[in-house]
């Protein structure tokens, strides 16, 4: 059985995003390959997926510096004290270590987004992400990307084949949704039995577009409940802005909702899911919402429109709160049509974006690279 190391993962069990992608892939491939995953220390990590080796390292300091230190020590262990056949690097930032790994192993690298587009990072960090993009292209035996528009961008810029392999979902049955867990996130003033609109993200950052949603809801004088989930401590300045935009609306900030069955229970109960992101790779959140069948109103960025079409998602012009306001008025006035759109979207995600099928593409890729 060939040995594969997953490098670039941070949280295991995952807390969303890229880590959820890696986790789902590991779940599908653990019986075909001998897998080791590197991650932050977590008491649940060692036994999270039986049969998977886990190497854990403390995040000594928060933020990007802590992540880099963690990657450094993980890389030392993987190169000097471990032996595998192939390293699968997730996110371009982890490909900083690809030249080292290439000395011993085959390297597959997956880009999940162009991080220098995010306002989360300062100038120095964005220059670093430009640098590692070059390393990703040059030192990987095979480059993959979860976004087709980004894959085409890489090919045009670097004249290098970057294989598009989409993200996916593992279907969770409605009876597995954790309703009690979802209710526990609600403040006492919120009413679980009353309709609500939902915004959800791993972190509350301006590129996720929550401010655009609140501006639109102000324009239509929306009086119903609005639930916003996501880490409240990513950007204190942005949180202040969101609270300012919430004045006069019935907004509840729930914090980061996890694990996934708890989040899915919240999504399932929502009247509409609003996804106003300004930039994405290929959003796992979008796929997870689609799997539930809750109607989605989403920004028309290419990364969203590559996944679903206009019979499956109600799109609005990115960053345009006026257009979003019009789309929300339509959605709220036409629940039957929106429910039909939600079911179309659910059918598409089950037919085209199941991890059981997507994992086969990675398994073949590993075997091809290993010869």
Secondary structure by P-SEA (a helix, b strand, c coil): cbbbbbcccccccccccaaaaaaaaaaacccccbbbbbbccccccccccccbbbbbbbcccccaaaaaaaaaaaaaaacccccccbbbbcccccccaaaaaaacbbbbbbbcccccccccccaaaaaaaaaaaaaaaccccbbbbccaaaaaaaaaaccbbbbbbbbbbcccccccccaaaaaaaccccccccccbbbbbccccccccaaaaaaaaaaaaccccbbbbbccccccaaaaaaaaaaacccccccccccccaaaaaaaaaaccbbbbbcccccccaaaaaaaaacccccccccaaaaaccccccccccccccaaaaaaaaaaaaacaaaaaaaaaaaaaaaaacccaaaaaaaaaaaaaaaac
